[in-house]
Amino acid sequence: MEKNRFDEVKSGVQEIIDFIAQKNAKEAKNKLAEVSEELDELLDFAEEDEDLMEISRYQVLLNQLHQRIVGLNGQVTESL
């Protein structure tokens, strides 16, 4: 599988982290959905075990970022 596809995912993950740091939950959530779709496409066409392991790592990371976004939404709501 092409490494540049993983580079796109990595870049998307960094954008999500940046949105979380800016406390921009809406944009973080939108980007998370976009990156998740990219990972699903990669998973559909993955043939090598190495690719599957890399995809799995990103899935775990996206799940953790999702939890941070949910927590961020709670913080935003509480402060209003």
HELIX and SHEET records of a PDB file:
HELIX    1   1 LYS A    3  ALA A   21  1                                  19    
HELIX    2   2 ALA A   25  PHE A   45  1                                  21    
HELIX    3   3 ASP A   49  GLU A   78  1                                  30    
END                                                                             
